[in-house]
């Protein structure tokens, strides 16, 4: 539920030019959460597990790495000083 809340909440944050690629990741996250829920409800536990593990790892690795890019706020703080 928290992952869905954060992904949906990202649409309230826009860069100066509007939506960015991060919003695409938010859409993908919401779709995969819905698919994972559907798999669990229909007894496809192993498929549900793979989807949830992929979301968790993807959220940590992909989002974490993109956060550290030099043109992002945290990346700028880290690499500029």
C-alpha positions as CSV (number, residue, x, y, z in Angstrom):
1,X,0.0,0.0,0.0
2,X,2.8,2.4,0.8
3,X,4.5,1.7,-2.6
4,X,1.1,2.6,-4.3
5,X,0.8,5.7,-2.2
6,X,4.3,6.9,-3.1
7,X,3.9,6.1,-6.8
8,X,0.5,7.8,-7.0
9,X,1.8,10.8,-5.0
10,X,4.6,11.4,-7.5
11,X,2.1,12.8,-9.9
12,X,1.7,15.8,-7.6
13,X,5.4,16.6,-8.2
14,X,6.4,18.1,-11.6
15,X,9.7,19.4,-12.9
16,X,9.8,22.7,-14.7
17,X,8.9,21.1,-18.0
18,X,6.0,18.9,-16.6
19,X,6.2,15.2,-16.1
20,X,9.5,13.3,-16.5
21,X,10.6,9.7,-17.0
22,X,10.2,9.1,-13.2
23,X,6.5,9.4,-13.7
24,X,6.7,6.6,-16.3
25,X,8.3,4.5,-13.6
26,X,5.4,5.4,-11.3
27,X,2.9,4.2,-13.9
28,X,4.8,1.0,-14.3
29,X,4.9,0.5,-10.5
30,X,1.1,1.0,-10.2
31,X,0.5,-1.5,-13.1
32,X,2.8,-4.1,-11.6
33,X,1.2,-3.7,-8.1
34,X,-2.2,-4.3,-9.6
35,X,-0.9,-7.3,-11.6
36,X,0.7,-8.7,-8.4
37,X,-2.5,-8.3,-6.5
38,X,-4.5,-10.0,-9.2
39,X,-2.0,-12.9,-9.3
40,X,-2.3,-13.3,-5.5
41,X,-6.1,-13.2,-5.6
42,X,-6.1,-15.9,-8.3
43,X,-3.8,-18.3,-6.4
44,X,-0.7,-17.7,-8.6
45,X,1.6,-17.3,-5.6
46,X,4.9,-17.8,-7.4
47,X,4.0,-15.2,-10.0
48,X,2.9,-12.8,-7.3
49,X,6.2,-13.4,-5.4
50,X,8.3,-12.7,-8.6
51,X,6.4,-9.5,-9.3
52,X,6.7,-8.2,-5.7
53,X,10.4,-9.1,-5.5
54,X,11.0,-7.4,-8.9
55,X,9.2,-4.3,-7.7
56,X,11.2,-4.2,-4.4
57,X,14.6,-4.7,-6.1
58,X,13.7,-2.3,-8.9
59,X,12.6,0.3,-6.5
60,X,15.8,0.1,-4.5
61,X,18.2,-0.2,-7.4
62,X,16.8,1.7,-10.3
63,X,15.3,4.6,-8.3
64,X,18.4,4.7,-6.1
65,X,20.8,4.9,-9.0
66,X,18.8,7.5,-10.9
67,X,18.6,9.6,-7.7
68,X,22.4,9.7,-7.6
69,X,22.8,11.1,-11.2
70,X,24.7,14.4,-11.2
71,X,21.8,16.4,-12.6
72,X,19.4,15.3,-9.9
73,X,19.2,17.3,-6.6
74,X,20.7,14.6,-4.3
75,X,23.3,13.6,-6.9
76,X,24.2,17.3,-7.3
77,X,24.7,17.6,-3.6
78,X,26.8,14.4,-3.5
79,X,29.0,15.0,-6.6
80,X,29.3,18.8,-6.5
81,X,31.0,19.2,-3.2
